[in-house]
């Protein structure tokens, strides 16, 4: 009877684990964002999603007293003629970031664009 009750209530308990876990589903854990940049270049959709792990992630989270993981979204903006090279948008976001002078943590994000090739170098040409 206890097993039956557990099976009945299990689907209702899953959403209570928190939004961060739901948002993180399907994200590739990476210690180096370049892994996601290459994945976006190789992806037919031109996108890759991950979460930053390791010492850098721990240091950033501790410094900003953040409550969530560091999410990374990479989007291909343009594919260049040179094979394996693209213009990428890289977006880092994190919940619960507490900046100096703020009472409560908020979601913050930082985006940057970069010309990047699979070999880690910039493209030779932007055409």
Secondary structure, DSSP 8 states (H G I E B T S, - for coil): -HHHHHHHHHHHHHGGG-HHHHHHTT-EEESSTHHHHHHHHHSTTSEEEEEE-HHHHHHHHHHTT-SS-EEEEEEEEEE-SSTTEEEEEEEEEEEEE--TT-SS-EEEEEEEEEEEETTSS--S---
